[in-house]
């Protein structure tokens, strides 16, 4: 009665249990075609059909038998068989198995096989339950399948918190509970009309109740068999001839095919809606994702499984009830005309290569001829969008400028998702094309269909992307972000930034961290630890006392190298570093490594204590690393030494800017990380591997209060 299939991971088959973590790579837009072709090959073995009611079914008994054999040969940790009889006396049995993932032991692989009374396999369900929270939530999803990776990023932050799509999950359920991805459901066409697809999903959801609180899927009827039945050519969506009549006929045929596919897809989506699934959003990026919470399906029912199952089935909607459901359909993809394709092919063939001046002049002349004399459409070719993202060398930038001049009003025309070239330049963090488009008159305030301006599109990209590793960022990672933001913000915002990036809100938060750390060293440490005079105090006394967690900002190897103990001068020198940082922030200056060192020698502190701190292995970098990391954790998690809510009014008195949560930028700038010295950066506590340290020789290891690996949030 309903069938879905997913985009497989690029390097491995769908639902493989033996994927290596090394396969975790970010997928780029150019991989989409490969995914679709791979999906066609995988599904082509299934004998699928669409009946007169638009229901999408699959029948391949050998395929289901293979799935069952795999299940029985795996390490099943839980399983159950459920049988029922339909109104027309047909008997069915579903066998549900739960297995551990071979590599990620906390992940659960769910497989349900449906049999008719004669033992014939007539249906199957495959799914995966990811644990939440998890510091490697994205990594797990990415290794299992491309679709799961997409859904996990769409709904969740990097630890699995459902913070990106609004649901009815409450309190801790937002951050905890299983993330259940239904990868595939298929039913034999001979058993249509029995709501067997719904029943198969229902029995599975009931059986794994308690192991999930959010179930997600992508209704996807476009398999090879369906395309063949609708007469869709496999990959031939471009026209190579110039015959206008043939081109119009081809366009009309594609329009008809598109409409028929959408009709089938809508009927499948309505089947899922009968259970209580709903679209993640009413826009092109989210409309293909559907979800349901356990609260929606089961309510707050704590009764027996039998009672819960019965009540859930009573909540199903009928086909008539769901017929009027408003389902958002993504705008049709643009299909360029043959002359537009000629223009596109001409440019893309040359865009990445180096062109001599004469060659570039010839190319620009051919572009001008196609546009002016052969009616090629710049907007129709979508070249401005491609170049907005990728133009970086002189030749491609010259082509971009030429197209802008030739395009006129089309230069700022939106695509089917409401994005304009400036949206694309901003979200890909291309500062060169961003400036060119703004200079040419591109609007900085027009919104796309998600309601985002180009600047907001950039900020959302930063939130959604894992391209920014916090602990191991290089200037090459953060500089394009800074250089792209600056032309997109107002002069008033620019005027609030210190050194072109440090915002008032971030400075206020950094100041709080510095003051509280310095205060803890001055008061808590002094009152708790009794240092011995003229000889080192054992580590067990000066590093194990209550109230001095800030000593954990000193890496383990530094303390191990001072196994005889610490002098009070070491801690005093550490406090001097924090005092210098605090003074710089109070003066509205960026506390970089070199500036902090200069302030230490100028602020009248006892430099002998500072020199002793350095002699024993102390570094300014450890304080700066802790300063940025702690403040980031407060903004992401709400608490790490101090609570954001306690100071929220004071912090948010300052104007908001795109740099308020850019702590990867702060780390690069404060620690003066360059592309040349990146590998030699000293290890601070927040990228120091405590777990791999051994305490050989009885050396003391301090408490490792490591923060969770949250993504860098842009306010």
Secondary structure, 3 states (H helix, E strand, C coil): CCCECCCCCCCCCCCCCCCCHHHCCCCCHHHHHHHHHHHHHHHCCCEEEECCCCCEEEECHHHHHHHHHHHHHCCEEEEEEEEEECCCCCEEEEEEEEEECCCCCCCEEEEEEEEECCCCEEEEEEEEEECCCCCCHHHHHHHHCHHHHHHHHHHCCCCCCCCCCCCCCCHHHHCCCCEEEEEEEEECHHHCCCCHHHHHHHHHHHHCCCCCCEEEECCCCCCHHHHHHHCCCCCCCCCCCCCHHHHHHHHHHHHHHHHHHHHHHHHHHHHHHHHCCEECCCCCCCCCCEEEEHHHHHCCCCCCHHHHHHHHHHCCCCHHHHCCCCCCCCCCCCCCCHHHHHHHHHHHHHCCCCCCHHHHHHHHHHHHHHHHHCCCCHHHHCHHHHHHHHCCCHHHHHHHHHHHHHHHHHHHCCCCCCCCHHHHHHHCCCHHHHHHHHHCCCCCCCCCCCCCCHHHHHHHHHHHCCCCCCCCCCHHHHHHHHHHHHCCCCHHHHHHCECCCECHHHHHHHHHHHHHHHHHHHHHHHHHCCCCCCCCECHHHHCCCCCCHHHHHCCHHHHHCCCCCECHHHHHHHHHHHHHHHHHHHCCCCCCHHHHHHHHHHCCCCHHHHHHHHHCCCCHHHHHHHHHHHHHHHHHHCECCCEHHHHHHHHCCCCCCCCCCCHHHHHHHHCCCCCCCCCCCCCCHHHCCHHHCCCHHHCCCCCCCCCCCCCCCCC
